[in-house]
Amino acid sequence: MNVLIKMAEWQKIVALAERVPELEKRIAALEAGRNPPKSKFSCAVCGAAAQVVSEKPHPTFHPFGDKQLTVKCNNPNCGVESTRRFNPSEG
Ligand SMILES: [Zn+2]
């Protein structure tokens, strides 16, 4: 193999290596789409996953260690916020 062919092969390898971060990003995006993060809360209105946006002691049940969580629907067409009673010891 002459040196010029070796150089051409090497450049192909370098070009592939440079694509790895881009490919990794695309794989991560695909995996995120396939396995959306699990949420233990769901929207009371549309049933989509809801995300905790704030936490404070529950106004009534705080002596038992309960929290009041405000959760916001992840569905951009809904976005309803509601509250949940949550006891960390119950999980
Ligand atoms: Zn919703």
PDB file of the backbone (N, CA, C, O) and the ligand in Angstrom, with CONECT records:
HET     ZN  A 101       1
ATOM      1  N   MET A   1       0.856  -1.198   0.000  1.00  0.00           N
ATOM      2  CA  MET A   1       0.000   0.000   0.000  1.00  0.00           C
ATOM      3  C   MET A   1       0.887   1.241   0.000  1.00  0.00           C
ATOM      4  O   MET A   1       1.763   1.383   0.852  1.00  0.00           O
ATOM      5  N   ASN A   2       0.657   2.136  -0.955  1.00  0.00           N
ATOM      6  CA  ASN A   2       1.529   3.309  -0.931  1.00  0.00           C
ATOM      7  C   ASN A   2       1.023   4.352   0.065  1.00  0.00           C
ATOM      8  O   ASN A   2      -0.101   4.273   0.561  1.00  0.00           O
ATOM      9  N   VAL A   3       1.858   5.298   0.333  1.00  0.00           N
ATOM     10  CA  VAL A   3       1.601   6.271   1.400  1.00  0.00           C
ATOM     11  C   VAL A   3       0.336   7.086   1.118  1.00  0.00           C
ATOM     12  O   VAL A   3      -0.421   7.401   2.035  1.00  0.00           O
ATOM     13  N   LEU A   4       0.111   7.426  -0.160  1.00  0.00           N
ATOM     14  CA  LEU A   4      -1.063   8.249  -0.483  1.00  0.00           C
ATOM     15  C   LEU A   4      -2.358   7.508  -0.180  1.00  0.00           C
ATOM     16  O   LEU A   4      -3.304   8.105   0.335  1.00  0.00           O
ATOM     17  N   ILE A   5      -2.414   6.220  -0.491  1.00  0.00           N
ATOM     18  CA  ILE A   5      -3.614   5.428  -0.178  1.00  0.00           C
ATOM     19  C   ILE A   5      -3.805   5.356   1.330  1.00  0.00           C
ATOM     20  O   ILE A   5      -4.919   5.491   1.836  1.00  0.00           O
ATOM     21  N   LYS A   6      -2.702   5.141   2.040  1.00  0.00           N
ATOM     22  CA  LYS A   6      -2.799   5.118   3.504  1.00  0.00           C
ATOM     23  C   LYS A   6      -3.363   6.436   4.032  1.00  0.00           C
ATOM     24  O   LYS A   6      -4.199   6.439   4.935  1.00  0.00           O
ATOM     25  N   MET A   7      -2.903   7.559   3.466  1.00  0.00           N
ATOM     26  CA  MET A   7      -3.396   8.870   3.895  1.00  0.00           C
ATOM     27  C   MET A   7      -4.902   8.982   3.649  1.00  0.00           C
ATOM     28  O   MET A   7      -5.645   9.493   4.486  1.00  0.00           O
ATOM     29  N   ALA A   8      -5.344   8.485   2.463  1.00  0.00           N
ATOM     30  CA  ALA A   8      -6.764   8.569   2.130  1.00  0.00           C
ATOM     31  C   ALA A   8      -7.592   7.743   3.119  1.00  0.00           C
ATOM     32  O   ALA A   8      -8.646   8.180   3.582  1.00  0.00           O
ATOM     33  N   GLU A   9      -7.093   6.538   3.432  1.00  0.00           N
ATOM     34  CA  GLU A   9      -7.788   5.686   4.404  1.00  0.00           C
ATOM     35  C   GLU A   9      -7.869   6.385   5.760  1.00  0.00           C
ATOM     36  O   GLU A   9      -8.907   6.377   6.421  1.00  0.00           O
ATOM     37  N   TRP A  10      -6.766   6.981   6.149  1.00  0.00           N
ATOM     38  CA  TRP A  10      -6.699   7.654   7.443  1.00  0.00           C
ATOM     39  C   TRP A  10      -7.693   8.812   7.513  1.00  0.00           C
ATOM     40  O   TRP A  10      -8.340   9.035   8.536  1.00  0.00           O
ATOM     41  N   GLN A  11      -7.799   9.546   6.395  1.00  0.00           N
ATOM     42  CA  GLN A  11      -8.740  10.665   6.379  1.00  0.00           C
ATOM     43  C   GLN A  11     -10.181  10.185   6.523  1.00  0.00           C
ATOM     44  O   GLN A  11     -11.009  10.850   7.146  1.00  0.00           O
ATOM     45  N   LYS A  12     -10.474   9.011   5.933  1.00  0.00           N
ATOM     46  CA  LYS A  12     -11.822   8.452   6.098  1.00  0.00           C
ATOM     47  C   LYS A  12     -12.098   8.138   7.563  1.00  0.00           C
ATOM     48  O   LYS A  12     -13.180   8.403   8.087  1.00  0.00           O
ATOM     49  N   ILE A  13     -11.074   7.561   8.209  1.00  0.00           N
ATOM     50  CA  ILE A  13     -11.241   7.204   9.631  1.00  0.00           C
ATOM     51  C   ILE A  13     -11.453   8.469  10.469  1.00  0.00           C
ATOM     52  O   ILE A  13     -12.306   8.510  11.356  1.00  0.00           O
ATOM     53  N   VAL A  14     -10.651   9.503  10.164  1.00  0.00           N
ATOM     54  CA  VAL A  14     -10.784  10.758  10.910  1.00  0.00           C
ATOM     55  C   VAL A  14     -12.179  11.353  10.696  1.00  0.00           C
ATOM     56  O   VAL A  14     -12.806  11.836  11.639  1.00  0.00           O
ATOM     57  N   ALA A  15     -12.659  11.314   9.440  1.00  0.00           N
ATOM     58  CA  ALA A  15     -13.980  11.868   9.151  1.00  0.00           C
ATOM     59  C   ALA A  15     -15.062  11.125   9.936  1.00  0.00           C
ATOM     60  O   ALA A  15     -15.992  11.742  10.456  1.00  0.00           O
ATOM     61  N   LEU A  16     -14.938   9.799  10.017  1.00  0.00           N
ATOM     62  CA  LEU A  16     -15.901   9.011  10.792  1.00  0.00           C
ATOM     63  C   LEU A  16     -15.833   9.368  12.273  1.00  0.00           C
ATOM     64  O   LEU A  16     -16.857   9.539  12.935  1.00  0.00           O
ATOM     65  N   ALA A  17     -14.599   9.476  12.779  1.00  0.00           N
ATOM     66  CA  ALA A  17     -14.419   9.793  14.201  1.00  0.00           C
ATOM     67  C   ALA A  17     -15.045  11.144  14.529  1.00  0.00           C
ATOM     68  O   ALA A  17     -15.603  11.334  15.609  1.00  0.00           O
ATOM     69  N   GLU A  18     -14.949  12.074  13.590  1.00  0.00           N
ATOM     70  CA  GLU A  18     -15.521  13.400  13.837  1.00  0.00           C
ATOM     71  C   GLU A  18     -17.054  13.350  13.886  1.00  0.00           C
ATOM     72  O   GLU A  18     -17.691  14.215  14.487  1.00  0.00           O
ATOM     73  N   ARG A  19     -17.623  12.349  13.260  1.00  0.00           N
ATOM     74  CA  ARG A  19     -19.090  12.229  13.269  1.00  0.00           C
ATOM     75  C   ARG A  19     -19.616  11.587  14.553  1.00  0.00           C
ATOM     76  O   ARG A  19     -20.814  11.651  14.828  1.00  0.00           O
ATOM     77  N   VAL A  20     -18.734  10.971  15.340  1.00  0.00           N
ATOM     78  CA  VAL A  20     -19.210  10.225  16.512  1.00  0.00           C
ATOM     79  C   VAL A  20     -20.049  11.082  17.465  1.00  0.00           C
ATOM     80  O   VAL A  20     -21.125  10.648  17.873  1.00  0.00           O
ATOM     81  N   PRO A  21     -19.593  12.283  17.832  1.00  0.00           N
ATOM     82  CA  PRO A  21     -20.434  13.077  18.757  1.00  0.00           C
ATOM     83  C   PRO A  21     -21.824  13.370  18.185  1.00  0.00           C
ATOM     84  O   PRO A  21     -22.822  13.348  18.906  1.00  0.00           O
ATOM     85  N   GLU A  22     -21.872  13.645  16.869  1.00  0.00           N
ATOM     86  CA  GLU A  22     -23.163  13.898  16.215  1.00  0.00           C
ATOM     87  C   GLU A  22     -24.043  12.643  16.274  1.00  0.00           C
ATOM     88  O   GLU A  22     -25.237  12.722  16.562  1.00  0.00           O
ATOM     89  N   LEU A  23     -23.429  11.479  15.994  1.00  0.00           N
ATOM     90  CA  LEU A  23     -24.191  10.233  16.024  1.00  0.00           C
ATOM     91  C   LEU A  23     -24.657   9.908  17.446  1.00  0.00           C
ATOM     92  O   LEU A  23     -25.776   9.436  17.651  1.00  0.00           O
ATOM     93  N   GLU A  24     -23.787  10.166  18.418  1.00  0.00           N
ATOM     94  CA  GLU A  24     -24.170   9.917  19.809  1.00  0.00           C
ATOM     95  C   GLU A  24     -25.375  10.775  20.193  1.00  0.00           C
ATOM     96  O   GLU A  24     -26.280  10.314  20.888  1.00  0.00           O
ATOM     97  N   LYS A  25     -25.375  12.031  19.731  1.00  0.00           N
ATOM     98  CA  LYS A  25     -26.498  12.928  20.014  1.00  0.00           C
ATOM     99  C   LYS A  25     -27.788  12.376  19.417  1.00  0.00           C
ATOM    100  O   LYS A  25     -28.846  12.402  20.045  1.00  0.00           O
ATOM    101  N   ARG A  26     -27.671  11.870  18.176  1.00  0.00           N
ATOM    102  CA  ARG A  26     -28.874  11.340  17.513  1.00  0.00           C
ATOM    103  C   ARG A  26     -29.383  10.093  18.222  1.00  0.00           C
ATOM    104  O   ARG A  26     -30.591   9.897  18.354  1.00  0.00           O
ATOM    105  N   ILE A  27     -28.450   9.241  18.683  1.00  0.00           N
ATOM    106  CA  ILE A  27     -28.862   8.034  19.421  1.00  0.00           C
ATOM    107  C   ILE A  27     -29.548   8.435  20.723  1.00  0.00           C
ATOM    108  O   ILE A  27     -30.581   7.871  21.085  1.00  0.00           O
ATOM    109  N   ALA A  28     -28.972   9.413  21.426  1.00  0.00           N
ATOM    110  CA  ALA A  28     -29.567   9.854  22.690  1.00  0.00           C
ATOM    111  C   ALA A  28     -30.974  10.393  22.455  1.00  0.00           C
ATOM    112  O   ALA A  28     -31.883  10.146  23.248  1.00  0.00           O
ATOM    113  N   ALA A  29     -31.147  11.140  21.347  1.00  0.00           N
ATOM    114  CA  ALA A  29     -32.461  11.697  21.036  1.00  0.00           C
ATOM    115  C   ALA A  29     -33.459  10.576  20.748  1.00  0.00           C
ATOM    116  O   ALA A  29     -34.609  10.629  21.185  1.00  0.00           O
ATOM    117  N   LEU A  30     -33.004   9.557  20.005  1.00  0.00           N
ATOM    118  CA  LEU A  30     -33.883   8.424  19.696  1.00  0.00           C
ATOM    119  C   LEU A  30     -34.278   7.684  20.969  1.00  0.00           C
ATOM    120  O   LEU A  30     -35.440   7.326  21.158  1.00  0.00           O
ATOM    121  N   GLU A  31     -33.291   7.460  21.840  1.00  0.00           N
ATOM    122  CA  GLU A  31     -33.574   6.739  23.075  1.00  0.00           C
ATOM    123  C   GLU A  31     -34.518   7.536  23.961  1.00  0.00           C
ATOM    124  O   GLU A  31     -35.399   6.965  24.605  1.00  0.00           O
ATOM    125  N   ALA A  32     -34.340   8.842  23.995  1.00  0.00           N
ATOM    126  CA  ALA A  32     -35.224   9.683  24.818  1.00  0.00           C
ATOM    127  C   ALA A  32     -36.654   9.606  24.290  1.00  0.00           C
ATOM    128  O   ALA A  32     -37.610   9.601  25.065  1.00  0.00           O
ATOM    129  N   GLY A  33     -36.793   9.545  22.950  1.00  0.00           N
ATOM    130  CA  GLY A  33     -38.123   9.461  22.374  1.00  0.00           C
ATOM    131  C   GLY A  33     -38.800   8.137  22.657  1.00  0.00           C
ATOM    132  O   GLY A  33     -40.017   8.067  22.827  1.00  0.00           O
ATOM    133  N   ARG A  34     -37.983   7.071  22.707  1.00  0.00           N
ATOM    134  CA  ARG A  34     -38.549   5.742  22.908  1.00  0.00           C
ATOM    135  C   ARG A  34     -38.875   5.504  24.378  1.00  0.00           C
ATOM    136  O   ARG A  34     -39.883   4.874  24.699  1.00  0.00           O
ATOM    137  N   ASN A  35     -38.025   6.006  25.269  1.00  0.00           N
ATOM    138  CA  ASN A  35     -38.229   5.808  26.700  1.00  0.00           C
ATOM    139  C   ASN A  35     -38.421   7.153  27.385  1.00  0.00           C
ATOM    140  O   ASN A  35     -37.501   7.643  28.040  1.00  0.00           O
ATOM    141  N   PRO A  36     -39.585   7.753  27.250  1.00  0.00           N
ATOM    142  CA  PRO A  36     -39.767   9.035  27.905  1.00  0.00           C
ATOM    143  C   PRO A  36     -39.609   8.863  29.406  1.00  0.00           C
ATOM    144  O   PRO A  36     -40.003   7.834  29.955  1.00  0.00           O
ATOM    145  N   PRO A  37     -39.037   9.859  30.078  1.00  0.00           N
ATOM    146  CA  PRO A  37     -38.835   9.722  31.507  1.00  0.00           C
ATOM    147  C   PRO A  37     -40.154   9.402  32.207  1.00  0.00           C
ATOM    148  O   PRO A  37     -41.172  10.053  31.972  1.00  0.00           O
ATOM    149  N   LYS A  38     -40.116   8.400  33.062  1.00  0.00           N
ATOM    150  CA  LYS A  38     -41.326   8.008  33.773  1.00  0.00           C
ATOM    151  C   LYS A  38     -41.697   9.074  34.800  1.00  0.00           C
ATOM    152  O   LYS A  38     -40.844   9.602  35.514  1.00  0.00           O
ATOM    153  N   SER A  39     -42.965   9.366  34.852  1.00  0.00           N
ATOM    154  CA  SER A  39     -43.445  10.286  35.866  1.00  0.00           C
ATOM    155  C   SER A  39     -44.477   9.561  36.691  1.00  0.00           C
ATOM    156  O   SER A  39     -45.340   8.863  36.157  1.00  0.00           O
ATOM    157  N   LYS A  40     -44.384   9.732  38.016  1.00  0.00           N
ATOM    158  CA  LYS A  40     -45.369   9.065  38.856  1.00  0.00           C
ATOM    159  C   LYS A  40     -46.663   9.861  38.913  1.00  0.00           C
ATOM    160  O   LYS A  40     -47.669   9.380  39.434  1.00  0.00           O
ATOM    161  N   PHE A  41     -46.643  11.060  38.387  1.00  0.00           N
ATOM    162  CA  PHE A  41     -47.843  11.891  38.411  1.00  0.00           C
ATOM    163  C   PHE A  41     -48.398  12.037  37.001  1.00  0.00           C
ATOM    164  O   PHE A  41     -47.652  12.141  36.028  1.00  0.00           O
ATOM    165  N   SER A  42     -49.704  12.044  36.916  1.00  0.00           N
ATOM    166  CA  SER A  42     -50.302  12.279  35.611  1.00  0.00           C
ATOM    167  C   SER A  42     -51.351  13.374  35.739  1.00  0.00           C
ATOM    168  O   SER A  42     -51.923  13.607  36.804  1.00  0.00           O
ATOM    169  N   CYS A  43     -51.578  14.031  34.617  1.00  0.00           N
ATOM    170  CA  CYS A  43     -52.502  15.160  34.577  1.00  0.00           C
ATOM    171  C   CYS A  43     -53.934  14.669  34.825  1.00  0.00           C
ATOM    172  O   CYS A  43     -54.378  13.679  34.243  1.00  0.00           O
ATOM    173  N   ALA A  44     -54.633  15.377  35.690  1.00  0.00           N
ATOM    174  CA  ALA A  44     -56.012  14.992  35.988  1.00  0.00           C
ATOM    175  C   ALA A  44     -56.939  15.321  34.824  1.00  0.00           C
ATOM    176  O   ALA A  44     -58.032  14.763  34.726  1.00  0.00           O
ATOM    177  N   VAL A  45     -56.515  16.215  33.949  1.00  0.00           N
ATOM    178  CA  VAL A  45     -57.381  16.660  32.852  1.00  0.00           C
ATOM    179  C   VAL A  45     -57.205  15.779  31.616  1.00  0.00           C
ATOM    180  O   VAL A  45     -58.187  15.270  31.075  1.00  0.00           O
ATOM    181  N   CYS A  46     -55.957  15.596  31.166  1.00  0.00           N
ATOM    182  CA  CYS A  46     -55.740  14.882  29.904  1.00  0.00           C
ATOM    183  C   CYS A  46     -55.024  13.552  30.094  1.00  0.00           C
ATOM    184  O   CYS A  46     -54.955  12.762  29.153  1.00  0.00           O
ATOM    185  N   GLY A  47     -54.486  13.277  31.286  1.00  0.00           N
ATOM    186  CA  GLY A  47     -53.846  11.992  31.541  1.00  0.00           C
ATOM    187  C   GLY A  47     -52.389  11.916  31.141  1.00  0.00           C
ATOM    188  O   GLY A  47     -51.749  10.886  31.349  1.00  0.00           O
ATOM    189  N   ALA A  48     -51.845  12.991  30.567  1.00  0.00           N
ATOM    190  CA  ALA A  48     -50.425  13.000  30.200  1.00  0.00           C
ATOM    191  C   ALA A  48     -49.576  13.057  31.472  1.00  0.00           C
ATOM    192  O   ALA A  48     -50.073  13.379  32.551  1.00  0.00           O
ATOM    193  N   ALA A  49     -48.287  12.738  31.324  1.00  0.00           N
ATOM    194  CA  ALA A  49     -47.386  12.820  32.468  1.00  0.00           C
ATOM    195  C   ALA A  49     -47.299  14.260  32.952  1.00  0.00           C
ATOM    196  O   ALA A  49     -47.315  15.205  32.163  1.00  0.00           O
ATOM    197  N   ALA A  50     -47.207  14.399  34.255  1.00  0.00           N
ATOM    198  CA  ALA A  50     -47.090  15.732  34.840  1.00  0.00           C
ATOM    199  C   ALA A  50     -45.811  15.786  35.661  1.00  0.00           C
ATOM    200  O   ALA A  50     -45.350  14.781  36.203  1.00  0.00           O
ATOM    201  N   GLN A  51     -45.260  16.973  35.734  1.00  0.00           N
ATOM    202  CA  GLN A  51     -43.948  17.159  36.334  1.00  0.00           C
ATOM    203  C   GLN A  51     -44.084  18.034  37.567  1.00  0.00           C
ATOM    204  O   GLN A  51     -44.831  19.013  37.555  1.00  0.00           O
ATOM    205  N   VAL A  52     -43.369  17.690  38.634  1.00  0.00           N
ATOM    206  CA  VAL A  52     -43.427  18.489  39.864  1.00  0.00           C
ATOM    207  C   VAL A  52     -42.735  19.830  39.624  1.00  0.00           C
ATOM    208  O   VAL A  52     -41.590  19.867  39.175  1.00  0.00           O
ATOM    209  N   VAL A  53     -43.421  20.919  39.917  1.00  0.00           N
ATOM    210  CA  VAL A  53     -42.804  22.236  39.750  1.00  0.00           C
ATOM    211  C   VAL A  53     -42.531  22.902  41.091  1.00  0.00           C
ATOM    212  O   VAL A  53     -41.672  23.780  41.173  1.00  0.00           O
ATOM    213  N   SER A  54     -43.251  22.500  42.155  1.00  0.00           N
ATOM    214  CA  SER A  54     -42.899  23.033  43.458  1.00  0.00           C
ATOM    215  C   SER A  54     -43.379  22.085  44.547  1.00  0.00           C
ATOM    216  O   SER A  54     -44.245  21.237  44.332  1.00  0.00           O
ATOM    217  N   GLU A  55     -42.788  22.259  45.718  1.00  0.00           N
ATOM    218  CA  GLU A  55     -43.104  21.390  46.845  1.00  0.00           C
ATOM    219  C   GLU A  55     -43.142  22.242  48.098  1.00  0.00           C
ATOM    220  O   GLU A  55     -42.259  23.071  48.317  1.00  0.00           O
ATOM    221  N   LYS A  56     -44.168  22.039  48.928  1.00  0.00           N
ATOM    222  CA  LYS A  56     -44.215  22.738  50.211  1.00  0.00           C
ATOM    223  C   LYS A  56     -44.919  21.837  51.216  1.00  0.00           C
ATOM    224  O   LYS A  56     -45.571  20.867  50.829  1.00  0.00           O
ATOM    225  N   PRO A  57     -44.792  22.153  52.511  1.00  0.00           N
ATOM    226  CA  PRO A  57     -45.491  21.326  53.496  1.00  0.00           C
ATOM    227  C   PRO A  57     -46.996  21.357  53.243  1.00  0.00           C
ATOM    228  O   PRO A  57     -47.558  22.406  52.926  1.00  0.00           O
ATOM    229  N   HIS A  58     -47.639  20.210  53.384  1.00  0.00           N
ATOM    230  CA  HIS A  58     -49.073  20.152  53.144  1.00  0.00           C
ATOM    231  C   HIS A  58     -49.805  21.004  54.188  1.00  0.00           C
ATOM    232  O   HIS A  58     -49.514  20.897  55.380  1.00  0.00           O
ATOM    233  N   PRO A  59     -50.756  21.855  53.754  1.00  0.00           N
ATOM    234  CA  PRO A  59     -51.428  22.766  54.699  1.00  0.00           C
ATOM    235  C   PRO A  59     -52.161  22.034  55.821  1.00  0.00           C
ATOM    236  O   PRO A  59     -52.260  22.568  56.925  1.00  0.00           O
ATOM    237  N   THR A  60     -52.669  20.852  55.579  1.00  0.00           N
ATOM    238  CA  THR A  60     -53.426  20.113  56.601  1.00  0.00           C
ATOM    239  C   THR A  60     -52.613  18.982  57.215  1.00  0.00           C
ATOM    240  O   THR A  60     -52.637  18.785  58.430  1.00  0.00           O
ATOM    241  N   PHE A  61     -51.893  18.241  56.380  1.00  0.00           N
ATOM    242  CA  PHE A  61     -51.270  17.000  56.833  1.00  0.00           C
ATOM    243  C   PHE A  61     -49.772  17.136  57.098  1.00  0.00           C
ATOM    244  O   PHE A  61     -49.064  16.137  57.225  1.00  0.00           O
ATOM    245  N   HIS A  62     -49.282  18.410  57.182  1.00  0.00           N
ATOM    246  CA  HIS A  62     -47.839  18.582  57.406  1.00  0.00           C
ATOM    247  C   HIS A  62     -47.342  17.953  58.703  1.00  0.00           C
ATOM    248  O   HIS A  62     -46.177  17.559  58.761  1.00  0.00           O
ATOM    249  N   PRO A  63     -48.196  17.832  59.789  1.00  0.00           N
ATOM    250  CA  PRO A  63     -47.662  17.160  60.994  1.00  0.00           C
ATOM    251  C   PRO A  63     -47.258  15.709  60.737  1.00  0.00           C
ATOM    252  O   PRO A  63     -46.455  15.153  61.486  1.00  0.00           O
ATOM    253  N   PHE A  64     -47.799  15.093  59.696  1.00  0.00           N
ATOM    254  CA  PHE A  64     -47.449  13.712  59.357  1.00  0.00           C
ATOM    255  C   PHE A  64     -46.292  13.655  58.363  1.00  0.00           C
ATOM    256  O   PHE A  64     -45.946  12.585  57.862  1.00  0.00           O
ATOM    257  N   GLY A  65     -45.705  14.796  58.087  1.00  0.00           N
ATOM    258  CA  GLY A  65     -44.587  14.835  57.141  1.00  0.00           C
ATOM    259  C   GLY A  65     -45.046  14.920  55.704  1.00  0.00           C
ATOM    260  O   GLY A  65     -44.235  14.783  54.788  1.00  0.00           O
ATOM    261  N   ASP A  66     -46.334  15.143  55.487  1.00  0.00           N
ATOM    262  CA  ASP A  66     -46.834  15.197  54.116  1.00  0.00           C
ATOM    263  C   ASP A  66     -46.434  16.499  53.430  1.00  0.00           C
ATOM    264  O   ASP A  66     -46.274  17.544  54.061  1.00  0.00           O
ATOM    265  N   LYS A  67     -46.284  16.393  52.143  1.00  0.00           N
ATOM    266  CA  LYS A  67     -45.958  17.549  51.312  1.00  0.00           C
ATOM    267  C   LYS A  67     -47.109  17.827  50.369  1.00  0.00           C
ATOM    268  O   LYS A  67     -47.898  16.943  50.033  1.00  0.00           O
ATOM    269  N   GLN A  68     -47.181  19.055  49.960  1.00  0.00           N
ATOM    270  CA  GLN A  68     -48.094  19.372  48.869  1.00  0.00           C
ATOM    271  C   GLN A  68     -47.251  19.719  47.652  1.00  0.00           C
ATOM    272  O   GLN A  68     -46.467  20.668  47.659  1.00  0.00           O
ATOM    273  N   LEU A  69     -47.437  18.926  46.618  1.00  0.00           N
ATOM    274  CA  LEU A  69     -46.689  19.143  45.388  1.00  0.00           C
ATOM    275  C   LEU A  69     -47.580  19.854  44.380  1.00  0.00           C
ATOM    276  O   LEU A  69     -48.766  19.551  44.251  1.00  0.00           O
ATOM    277  N   THR A  70     -46.991  20.793  43.680  1.00  0.00           N
ATOM    278  CA  THR A  70     -47.686  21.354  42.524  1.00  0.00           C
ATOM    279  C   THR A  70     -47.113  20.684  41.295  1.00  0.00           C
ATOM    280  O   THR A  70     -45.907  20.731  41.055  1.00  0.00           O
ATOM    281  N   VAL A  71     -47.977  20.063  40.522  1.00  0.00           N
ATOM    282  CA  VAL A  71     -47.516  19.396  39.305  1.00  0.00           C
ATOM    283  C   VAL A  71     -48.117  20.087  38.089  1.00  0.00           C
ATOM    284  O   VAL A  71     -49.248  20.574  38.112  1.00  0.00           O
ATOM    285  N   LYS A  72     -47.327  20.110  37.038  1.00  0.00           N
ATOM    286  CA  LYS A  72     -47.745  20.777  35.800  1.00  0.00           C
ATOM    287  C   LYS A  72     -47.751  19.738  34.693  1.00  0.00           C
ATOM    288  O   LYS A  72     -46.801  18.972  34.530  1.00  0.00           O
ATOM    289  N   CYS A  73     -48.834  19.728  33.942  1.00  0.00           N
ATOM    290  CA  CYS A  73     -48.986  18.793  32.828  1.00  0.00           C
ATOM    291  C   CYS A  73     -47.908  19.054  31.775  1.00  0.00           C
ATOM    292  O   CYS A  73     -47.642  20.200  31.413  1.00  0.00           O
ATOM    293  N   ASN A  74     -47.285  17.954  31.283  1.00  0.00           N
ATOM    294  CA  ASN A  74     -46.247  18.087  30.253  1.00  0.00           C
ATOM    295  C   ASN A  74     -46.819  18.305  28.860  1.00  0.00           C
ATOM    296  O   ASN A  74     -46.090  18.670  27.938  1.00  0.00           O
ATOM    297  N   ASN A  75     -48.116  18.084  28.704  1.00  0.00           N
ATOM    298  CA  ASN A  75     -48.742  18.254  27.394  1.00  0.00           C
ATOM    299  C   ASN A  75     -48.839  19.749  27.070  1.00  0.00           C
ATOM    300  O   ASN A  75     -49.545  20.491  27.753  1.00  0.00           O
ATOM    301  N   PRO A  76     -48.114  20.193  26.006  1.00  0.00           N
ATOM    302  CA  PRO A  76     -48.104  21.638  25.702  1.00  0.00           C
ATOM    303  C   PRO A  76     -49.493  22.189  25.370  1.00  0.00           C
ATOM    304  O   PRO A  76     -49.728  23.390  25.498  1.00  0.00           O
ATOM    305  N   ASN A  77     -50.408  21.322  24.947  1.00  0.00           N
ATOM    306  CA  ASN A  77     -51.759  21.784  24.630  1.00  0.00           C
ATOM    307  C   ASN A  77     -52.648  21.844  25.862  1.00  0.00           C
ATOM    308  O   ASN A  77     -53.794  22.286  25.780  1.00  0.00           O
ATOM    309  N   CYS A  78     -52.134  21.408  26.994  1.00  0.00           N
ATOM    310  CA  CYS A  78     -52.940  21.372  28.214  1.00  0.00           C
ATOM    311  C   CYS A  78     -52.273  22.256  29.264  1.00  0.00           C
ATOM    312  O   CYS A  78     -52.742  23.359  29.544  1.00  0.00           O
ATOM    313  N   GLY A  79     -51.156  21.758  29.854  1.00  0.00           N
ATOM    314  CA  GLY A  79     -50.368  22.578  30.765  1.00  0.00           C
ATOM    315  C   GLY A  79     -51.042  22.919  32.070  1.00  0.00           C
ATOM    316  O   GLY A  79     -50.632  23.855  32.756  1.00  0.00           O
ATOM    317  N   VAL A  80     -52.087  22.159  32.430  1.00  0.00           N
ATOM    318  CA  VAL A  80     -52.811  22.434  33.671  1.00  0.00           C
ATOM    319  C   VAL A  80     -51.920  22.147  34.888  1.00  0.00           C
ATOM    320  O   VAL A  80     -51.193  21.155  34.929  1.00  0.00           O
ATOM    321  N   GLU A  81     -52.002  23.039  35.869  1.00  0.00           N
ATOM    322  CA  GLU A  81     -51.300  22.809  37.128  1.00  0.00           C
ATOM    323  C   GLU A  81     -52.300  22.356  38.174  1.00  0.00           C
ATOM    324  O   GLU A  81     -53.414  22.872  38.255  1.00  0.00           O
ATOM    325  N   SER A  82     -51.885  21.377  38.979  1.00  0.00           N
ATOM    326  CA  SER A  82     -52.746  20.948  40.068  1.00  0.00           C
ATOM    327  C   SER A  82     -51.868  20.527  41.231  1.00  0.00           C
ATOM    328  O   SER A  82     -50.649  20.440  41.086  1.00  0.00           O
ATOM    329  N   THR A  83     -52.462  20.269  42.369  1.00  0.00           N
ATOM    330  CA  THR A  83     -51.670  19.900  43.541  1.00  0.00           C
ATOM    331  C   THR A  83     -51.916  18.446  43.906  1.00  0.00           C
ATOM    332  O   THR A  83     -52.980  17.889  43.637  1.00  0.00           O
ATOM    333  N   ARG A  84     -50.914  17.851  44.520  1.00  0.00           N
ATOM    334  CA  ARG A  84     -50.985  16.466  44.971  1.00  0.00           C
ATOM    335  C   ARG A  84     -50.490  16.414  46.414  1.00  0.00           C
ATOM    336  O   ARG A  84     -49.543  17.109  46.784  1.00  0.00           O
ATOM    337  N   ARG A  85     -51.142  15.584  47.219  1.00  0.00           N
ATOM    338  CA  ARG A  85     -50.615  15.289  48.544  1.00  0.00           C
ATOM    339  C   ARG A  85     -49.592  14.170  48.391  1.00  0.00           C
ATOM    340  O   ARG A  85     -49.825  13.204  47.664  1.00  0.00           O
ATOM    341  N   PHE A  86     -48.485  14.299  49.063  1.00  0.00           N
ATOM    342  CA  PHE A  86     -47.400  13.354  48.884  1.00  0.00           C
ATOM    343  C   PHE A  86     -46.712  13.129  50.214  1.00  0.00           C
ATOM    344  O   PHE A  86     -46.341  14.081  50.900  1.00  0.00           O
ATOM    345  N   ASN A  87     -46.542  11.869  50.575  1.00  0.00           N
ATOM    346  CA  ASN A  87     -45.790  11.555  51.793  1.00  0.00           C
ATOM    347  C   ASN A  87     -44.513  10.838  51.407  1.00  0.00           C
ATOM    348  O   ASN A  87     -44.550   9.726  50.879  1.00  0.00           O
ATOM    349  N   PRO A  88     -43.369  11.485  51.674  1.00  0.00           N
ATOM    350  CA  PRO A  88     -42.093  10.899  51.242  1.00  0.00           C
ATOM    351  C   PRO A  88     -41.864   9.490  51.808  1.00  0.00           C
ATOM    352  O   PRO A  88     -41.224   8.668  51.153  1.00  0.00           O
ATOM    353  N   SER A  89     -42.372   9.200  53.005  1.00  0.00           N
ATOM    354  CA  SER A  89     -42.135   7.885  53.588  1.00  0.00           C
ATOM    355  C   SER A  89     -42.962   6.809  52.900  1.00  0.00           C
ATOM    356  O   SER A  89     -42.617   5.628  52.940  1.00  0.00           O
ATOM    357  N   GLU A  90     -44.052   7.224  52.270  1.00  0.00           N
ATOM    358  CA  GLU A  90     -44.866   6.249  51.519  1.00  0.00           C
ATOM    359  C   GLU A  90     -44.342   6.077  50.096  1.00  0.00           C
ATOM    360  O   GLU A  90     -44.674   5.102  49.422  1.00  0.00           O
ATOM    361  N   GLY A  91     -43.524   7.022  49.641  1.00  0.00           N
ATOM    362  CA  GLY A  91     -42.910   6.941  48.322  1.00  0.00           C
ATOM    363  C   GLY A  91     -43.803   7.377  47.225  1.00  0.00           C
ATOM    364  O   GLY A  91     -43.405   7.357  46.061  1.00  0.00           O
TER     365      GLY A  91
HETATM  366 ZN    ZN A 101     -53.039  17.774  30.869  1.00  0.00          ZN2+
END
